[in-house]
């Protein structure tokens, strides 16, 4: 880190620079209070004028407020916002990985199924934001992160429009906001943008996934903008013949010029992609719906002027009538509307009307009038400076000749003049006859020339036809050779594929044998650990008075309900001692908790099978993705605290029993299972005991993903995966420490109830987060 870089911002420690921009720097930081890495986006206000500094600070605060409303697995979370000196900063979730733009820039292609999955995750994120009243307005590959497991994360809501009637908007309708190459037609022309504008931008990213190319290209930003408004891109199947026409239809609808003709939500675009991937038509009725949000005010005059000037600059020197027709369609009352009408008349061969007040000289002396010259550099989103210059006609009219004076009495002179006039008349007649003869000769020569040119043209046409026939024959021969080469290559690939298949079968058989041996060894180890746990549980149960429901008894209230285990009443010391390695301050102070009644707790973490039953019966509104990790007996994840509350409410309705989330004290009680060490199985953890992320070279294989529940030995209460695999929600509101915490094991419902407590750590966490006393939110 350079000496000039700050060491910290607020409570956050600066680790290294991730990237630099014109306005500030993005750092990797560390939050010592919560023990996690973060990304810190900054602007240095001292480099800006007062107005711009206030605008960027407001945008930072706007992005923090917007993302603070969006808790979604495919949207980057914002944790904090603040200012320190002349630096404003935004603290966000740190995402390992790369942005999608870097993949496209390096021409790294995705297979079709992977591309559709990433696009569907992006559509899920956009639909969630839209339903929360937030329009992103800058959807592009640079704002889509892919983590190490290739899961999409949408970021950078700095120019988002929050549909809040009581808020003062940062940008008005009529202002062009976003990145030109990914803007919708309505964003380019300054019209209000809604969810369908984000759908158009997502359609451009989809086009890049399918073809590796941009649908609209050009030498400058305004050239690209014109193509977005006017042109239809080539179908993806014309660029890559392996692409199904079903995807052509999805792309065409997503990139429709009129919002009413597009998919009316990002959810519908994602559904159409899934249908196309399955080989089904995504043909749905084109329903026009009211776009989300309240209509904005009329376009600001300065921004409409920008678009008007830029459009005119791009077409004013052209010779195609269509460009001027499009200008008049976009700006019927524009500042150049009259000039466009004159230009159209000229291109169509109609005479141009004179300007008001213009003097029209004789045609052979008239000087061409110069139109005002307009200079409009393309700078989207910034005011455009317009300079004008002009000149008027100038001409001179020659006065008519005066009469010839004659002398009445000079007869001799008159006769001489009459004879001279007669001679001149004879000479003029002779000259006229000569001119007629020359004209006839010229006409004959022209006719002969035309006949020769016609003959030459016919000869050239015959030669061209022969050349085209020869070219067609050559093409047919080349095509035949190419088809044979393709057939030969296909045969070779088939042979290689069969060989690879046989090798793979042999490898799979060897792997199955190795897995069988490993499974047998693991089963033996688990049986040993289970026996130890049972013996420990028996010793604990013998010391606790027997309640009405026998501790250790397991039951299931319905065939799709989770298996429950009765937990005995008892007392324990909650929190970690100061001497415990990796301890955090919010794990104390230690205090005694007495749970006076036995209760039942789930033997395993809730599985996808159990959650899917809730979704099928309408009890759960959120159907989470498994992110490619598999469902079945694997623990469900990517669910919010509210989703978890829906699940236990459904269980209560279904069974007539009272189901709820454990309190934080109850969770630590069942996790410790009578122990006082950092983990229920001792002071340390190994890969044979839990699923987690670790450094160094311990014995055993690192999973790197969630595994089926019950894959490791249970604790003394007969419960599994209290350490690692996935984190678990509890009922309590977040508090910075245990000061004032209840001592009877009940949930703490005061404090910051916008943030709830998570326990147990996950497969992606280090041992620190797996300890019995570790807390997170």
N, C-alpha and C positions, 0 to 999 in steps of 0.2 A: 504494500500500500504506500503511495507517495506521501512525502512528508507534509504536503499541503492539504491532504485529505483529512476530514474530521475523524476523531477517535470514537465519537459517540454522538447520537442524536436522541434527546430525551433519555429514557432508560435503556435504549438499544445500543449495543456495541457494534461498531462498524468492523467487518471482517475483510472485505475486498470489493473492488469495483467490478460490476457485471456489465456495464455499458455506459456510454456517454452520448449526450445529445446536445442540441444547440442551447437548450434552456437549463439543463441540469444533468445529474448523474443518477444511475441506479446502482445501489449497493446490495451486497449480501451482508446481513446483520444477524445478531443473536439477541434473543430476549431472555435475560437471566432470570426474570421472574417466573416465566413459564417453561424455561429450559428448551427453547425451540429456535430453529433458524427461520429468518424472515427475509423478505425482499423489501428494500426501502427506496422509494422513488422520490427524488427531490427536485426542486427548482431553486436557483439562486436569484432572489429578487433584486439584489444590488445591480445585476446586469440589465435590468429592465426599467422602463419608465414606470411612473406611479400607476398609471391606468392599466398597463399590461400586467404589472405585478399583482394588482388587485384581481384582475381577470383570471390569472393562472392560479392564485390562491383559491379563488371561488371555484374554479374547475376541480382542483384537488379535493376541496370539501364536498363538491357535488359528486365526484366519483366515490368518495368514502361513503356518503349517504346512500347513493344508488346501490353499491355492492353490499352495504350493510343490511339492505333489505332482501338480499338474495343469498340464501343458504342452499347450495346445490352442488353435487359432486363434480359437475363440469363447468363451474364458474369459480374463478380465483377469488378467495375470500380476502376481504379487507379487515385488518385487525385494529388499526388505530390511525389517527391523523393529528398533526400538530405543527407548530412553528417554533423555531429556535433561532433568535437573531434574524438575519436576513434569509434564512433557509426555511422553506415550507416543505414538509415531508409527509408521505403516505406509506403506511406499513401494511404489507400484504403477505399473504401465504407464499412461502418459498416453494417453487415448483422446479424440481430437477427435470432436465430434459431440454428440448429445443422447440423453437417456434416453427410452425408449418411452413413459413416462408423459406427457411433455410433448406428444407427438404426440396421445395420447388426450385429454388435457385440452383441447387446442385443436381437437378433433374433426377432425383431419387424417386422412382415410381412405386406406387402402392398396388398390391393386387386388388381386384374388384371388391372382394368381400371386406377387406380391411378398409378400403376407401369409403364404402357405404357405412361401415360401423362408425368411423370417425365423423362422417357427415351427420349421421343420426344422433351422435352425442352432441354435436354442435347445434343441431335443430332442437334437441331436448333443452339445452341451455338457453337458446333464444326464446323458445316457447315459454319457459319458466319466467324469464325476464319480462316478456310481453304480458303474460298474465299478471305480473306484479306491477304493470303500468310503466315499464322502462323500455324505451326504444334505443338500441345501441348506436346506430347511425355510422359506425366505422368498422363494419365486419370485413376483415381481410386476413390473409394468412399470417401476417405479422402479429395479429392479436389472438391467435389460436396456439396455445402451448400443447405439446405432447410430452407426457411424463415418460419415465423409463419403461412403463408397461404400455406405452402408446395410447394412453387415455387422454382425451381432449379436455382442455381447460380454456374457457373464453375469458379474456382479460381486457383491460384498458377501456373503461367506461367514461373517459374524460370528456367526450362530446355527446354523451347519452342525453336523450330527452326524457325527463321524468314527468309522467302524465299526472300532475298534481295541480288541481284548479287553483289552489291557494298560493302556489309558488310563482316566483318571477323568473321567466325563462332566460337562460344565458344566450340563446340564439332564437331569432324570430323566424316565422315562415318567410320565405323569400331569401334567406341567407343560405349559401352553399356550404354544407358542413360534411366532412368526410375525406376519403382518399379518392381522387378523380377516377382511377381505373376500376374502382369497385363501387362507384355511386350508381344509384338507380336514376332513371330519367327525371323523376320528380325532384330528387336532390340536386341535380345539375341545374334545373330551371328554377330552383328556389321555392318549389311548391312544398306544402307540409309533408313530412315523412312519417309513416306509421310502420306497423309491424311488417307490412308487405315490402317496404324498402329494404329491410334486413333480409327478407326472403330473396330479393333480387341479388344482393351482394353474396349471399350464400350460394346462389345459383352459379355465380362466376367462379367461386372456389370449387364447386362440383365439376364445372367444365375443366378446370386445371387438373383435378384428380383423374378425370376420364381420359384427357387428351395430352396432358403435359404442356398445353399451350393456353395463352390468354384468348378469350373470345373476341376482344376488342383491342386493337393495337394501332399505333400511329407514332408520328415523329414528335408530337407534343401533347400536353394534357388536353388542350381544347380539341385537337383532332380526334383523340380517343373519346372525348365527351360527345362530339358530333356523331361518331359511329354508334355509341350507346343509344343515342336518341333516334337514329335513322336506320342503321344497318341491322341485318339479321346474320349472326355468325354461322359458319359452316357446322353442319350436324356432326356430333362426335363420331358417329359411325362412318362418316366420310373421311375422317382423319385416321381412325383406327377401325378397320373392318371387323375386329374381334368384338367390338362393343355392340350390344343388342339395340335394335331400334326402340325397345321399351325405354331405354335411358335417353334416347333422342327426345321422346315425348316429354319426359320429366324435365330435361334441360330447357326445352322450348317453352314450357309453361312457367318455369321459375324465372325465365328471362323475358317474359312478356313485357312489352313497352307500357301497357296500361295496367295499373295496379289491380283493376277489377278482373283482369284475365289471368292473373297469377294465382298460385296457391294462397289462400287467404290466411294461412298461419304457417309457422315453421313446423308445427306438429304434422300438418297435412303433407308438407314436403318430405319429412322423414318417413311417413307412412307410405308415400308413393315410392320412395327409394327401396324400402323393404319389399314392396310388392314386385318392383322390377327385378330385384335380386333373385326372387323366387320364380321369376319367369312369368309373372302375372301382370296383366294390364292394370295401370293405375288410373284408368279413365273414370273420373268422378264428375258429377254435375258441376258446372261452373256457377257457383252460387256467389252472388255479390252481397257482401255483408258490410255493415258500418265498421270502418277501421277503428281500432281501439283509441281511446283518448278523446279529449275535447278539441274541436278545430281551433287552430291558432289564428292570430290576427293576420290581416292582409299583408302582402309582401312589402318589406321596407323599400322605399324608393331607390336608395343608393344601391341595394343588392340587385334589384331588377335592372337598373341602369348598367351594372357590371355585366350581367349576362347578355343584355342587348348589344352592348359595345363589342364584347368578345365574339358573339355570333356574327355580327356584321363584318368584323375584321377578317374572319375566316373565309367569307364568301365574296367580298366586295370586288376582288380582281378576277373572279371566276367567269366562265363562259357557259355554265350549265344553268338552265332555267330552274331546275328542281331545287337548287340551293336557295334561290330567292323566294320560291314558293314556300319552302319550309320556314324561312325567316318570317314571312307574313303570317304563317299559321301560328308560330310561337309568339310573335310580337305584333299583333294586328294594329296596335296603336303605338308602336315603337318609334324611337327618335329618327330611324332611317326608313320608316315604312314608305314614304313618298319616293325616296331614292330607289328602293327595291322595286316599286311599281314601274318607275321609269326604265330600270334595267330590264325588267321582264318584257316590257313593250318593245325595247330595242332588240332583245334576243329573239322575239317572235316576229320581228319585221314590221311592227306598227310604228307610225310616226310619233315622236315624243312631243308632248305639249310644252309650251314655253313656260318658264317660271313666272310667277306673278310679278309684274313690273318690268319684265325683260323686254328690251328693244330688239326686234328681229331685223337684221340688215339683209341686203340682197344676198342670195345664196352663194354667188361667186366671191363675195368679199367677207362672208361670216367667219369669225374665229371661234373655234370650239371652246365652250364654257367649261372651266375646270370645277369639278365637284369639290366640296370640302374634304381635305385629307384628314383621316382619323388615325391616330396612333393609340393602340390599346394593348399594352403588354399583358399576357395571360398571367394573372396572379389570383387564383381562385380563393375566395373568402376575404380578399383585401380590396379596398376601393381602387378603381381603375381610373387613371388620369387620361383625359381626352383633350387633344389639341386640335384646333381647326384652322384652316387657311383657305382663302378663295380668291378668285379674280373675276372681273366682269368682262363682257364682250367689249371689243374696241373695233370700230370700223370707220371708214371715211367714204362719204358719198360724193361722186364726181358730178358737178353741175352740168346740165345739158348745154350743148354748143349753141351760140347765138346765131341769128339770121345773117346771110351774106348780103352785104350792101351792094347795090347796083347804081350805075349812073344812067339816068333816063335818056339823055341825048346822045350817048356814044354808040351809034348804030353799027359802025364798022367793028367796033370791039365786040358787040353782041353777036355779029355774024361769025366772027372768028371763034368766039366761045362756043357757038352752036356747032360749028364744024368739028371743033376739038371734042365736044361732047359726043358727036356722032362717031368719031374715031374710037373714043373710049368705049362706046357701046359695042362697036364691032369687035374690039379686042376682048371685051368681057364675054361676048358670045362665044368667041373662039376658045377662050380659056374654059368656059363652061362645058363646051363640047369635049375638050381634052380631058377635063375632070371626069365626065361621064364615061369616056372610054377607059380611063384608068380605073374607075370604080368597077366597070364590067370585068376588066382583066383581073382585078383583085378578087372579085366574087368568084370568078372561075378558078383562080388559084386556091382560094379557100375551100371550094367544093372538092377540088382534087386532093387537097391536104386532108380534108375530113374523110374522104374515101380511103386514103392510105392509112389514116389513123384507125378507122374501123377495121380494115383488113389486118393491121398489126394487132389490134385488141382481140380479134377473133383468134389469131394465131397464138397470142399469149394465153388466152383462155384454154385453148386446146392443150398447150404445153403444161399449164397448171393442172388440168384434169389428169393428164398422164402422170405428172409428178405425184399427185395425190393418190392415184391408183398404185404407183410403185411404193409409196410410203405405207399404204395400207397393207400391201403384201409383206413389206419388211416387218411391220408391226406384228402381223400374224405369225411370222416365223419366229420373232423374238419371244412372243407370247407362248408359242409351243415349247420353245427351249426352257422358258421360265417354269412352265407347268410341269415339265418333266423333272426339272431340278427340285421343285417343291415336292413332287411325288417321291423322288428318291430320298429327299431329306426326311419326309414323314416316315418312310419305311425304316430309315436308319434310327430315327428317334424312337419308333415303336420297339425296335429291337433293343435299343439301349434301355428303354423304360422297363421292358420285361426282365432284362438282366438286373436292373436296379431293384425291381420288385422282389426277385429271388434273393438278392443280397439282404434286402430289408427283412424278408421273412426269416432268414437265418439269424439276423441280428435280434429280431424280436423274440425268437425262440430262446436265444441265449439270455436275453434280458429277463424273460419270464422265469427261466430257471434260477437266475440270480435273485430276482425279486422274491421267488418262492422261498429260497434259503433265508433271505433277509427277513421276510415276513415271519418265518418260523422262529428265527432268533428274537425278533421283536416281540412276538406273542409270548415267548417264554419269559422275556424280561418284564413285560407288562403283567404277566401272571404273578411273577415274584413281587413286583411293586404293589399290585392289587392286594396281595396277601398281607404285605407289610402295612398297607393303608387300612385294611380291615381289622388287623390286630390293634392298630393305633386307635381306630374308631371305637372298637370294643372297649378299650381302656378308658377313653373319654366318656363313653356312654355309661360306664359303670360308676363314674364319679358324679354324674348328673342325675338328679331325681327324675324318675320316669313320669312324663306328662301323659295326658289322655291319649294323644296320638303318639305312637312309639317312634322315637328318633331313628333315623336310618331307613324307615319303611318307604318304599317307592310306590307310586301310583300314577295313573293317567286317567283324566276325567272324560276323555273322548278319544276316538281313534286317530284324530288329527291334532290332538292337544299335546303339548310338550310333556315329557316324563318329569314328574316332580319327586323330590326327596324331602322327608321330614327332618328338620334341623332342631336340635335340642335347645332349650333356654340356657342362658349362661352369662358370664361377665368376661370382659377382656379390656386390655389397654389399647385405645385407638390412637393412631398416629405413629410416627417414627421417632426414635431417640436421636439426640444430637450426634451420637457416635456412629450412626448407621451410614455406610458409604453411599454416595449419590443422593443423599437426602436433600429435599427442597424445603424452604422456610414455611411454605403453606401446608406442610404435613404436620404441623404442631399448633399449639402445644399439646403434648400427650395428655389424655384424660380418660378416666374410667367410664365404661359404658356397660350397663346391665340390661340384658334383654330377658324380661320376666316370663315370656311365653314362647313356646315352640312355634315354628312356622315352616311352610314348605317353600323350597327354592328349586328352580329348574336344574335338572341333572346336567344338561348340556346347554350350550348357547343355542338360541333359536335358529333353526335351519331354514334353508330355502323351501324345502318340502312343506314345513309348517306355515311359513309366511305365504306361500302360493295358495294354500287352502283358504287363508283369510282373504286374499285377493279374489279368489273364485266365488266366495260367498258374499262378496261386497262389503266385508268388514274393514278392509284396508284399501285406501284410495291410491297408494303409491306402489307401483310394481317395479322394484329396482333391477338394474342390469347386473349380471354377474361379472361384467368386464372380461369375458372370455375365460374365467376361472372355473366355471362349472357350477351347477346348482345341487339339487338332491340333498345329501346329508352335510353339505358344506354350510358354514354359518352365514346367515344373511348379513349383508353390509350395505353401505350407502343408504342408510335410513336415518331420518332425523329423530330428535326426541319426541316431536309431535306424532311422527309415524309410529314410534314404539307405544305411545299412549293409545293410539287407535287399536293396536294389536291386542293389548291387555283388556281394553274395553270390549272388544269382540269376544275374547275368551270368556269374560264374565257373562255376557249376554247368552253365549252358546251353552255354557255349562250351568248357569244359575249359581255359580260359586264366585267368590270375590278374588279376582286376580289384579295385581298391581305391580309397579316397578319396585325393586328393593330400595330401601333407604341406603345412603352412603355408609352408615354405621353397620347395617345388616350385611352389606356386601363385604366390608372388610372382615366382619366376624366370620362369614362362611369361607372367605378366602384364606384367612389364617388357620381355621379349623383347629384351634387350640394351641397354635405355635406363636412364638414371639420373634422369630427370625425374619430376615428380609423377604424370604419366600416360604411357602408352606412346606417345602422340602429341604430348607436349610438356608445358609447365608449366601449361596450362589446358585446359578442356574446353568444348565448344559443343554445342548440340542436334543438329548434324549428325553428331556423333561418338559420342554415347551417349544412352541413355534414362534421364533423371533428373529430379528436381524442382529448379527454379531460381527465383531472384528477379530483379527487374529486367525488362528488355525485350530479351533477346538475339534474334538473327535465327533464325527457325525456329519450328515449332509444338511446343508442349509436349504430350506424349502423355497424361500423367496416368494411365497404366495400363501393364501389361507388353505387349510387342509380340512378334511372331514372331522366333525366333532367326535371326541372319544379316541383320537389317534394317540394320546399320551395317557399316562396313568392318572387316576383320580386322586384327590386329596383325602384327608382322614374323614371327611363328611360324605365321601362318595361322589363329589362334584368334579367335573372335568373343565379344563381350559380356563381356570381363573387367572392364569398367567399366560398372556400371549394369544395368538390366533386372530381375534378381533376385539376391539374395545367394546365396553358394555355401558349403556345408559343407566343411571339411577335417578331417583325422584328429586334429589336436592337441587336448590338454587346454588349458584357459585358464590363462595365467600373466600376471602384471601387467606384465612386461617380458621382454627377451631375455637377462637374466642367466642363465648356465648353459645357454643353448640350444646344441644340437649344430651342428657346422659342416659336416656331410656331407650336409645336405638331408633327413635322416630326421625322422619325426614326433616331437614331444615328448609322451610318454605319462605324464609326472608333472605334479603341480600340481592344480588344481581340475578333476577329470575329470567332475564333475557338470555342468560348463558347457563347451561345445565352441566352437571358433573359427569365425566367419563372415567371408567376404571378398567384396569387389567392389562392395558397395552395391546399391541397387535403384532402380526407377523413382520411388519415393516419398522418396528420400534426396537431400540437397544434395551439391554437389561434394566437400565434405570427406570423405564416406564412399566416394567413387569412386576415390580415389587408390590407387596400386599398393601403398603401405605401410599403408593404413588397416586396422584390425582391429576386430572386434566379437564379442559372444558372446550 
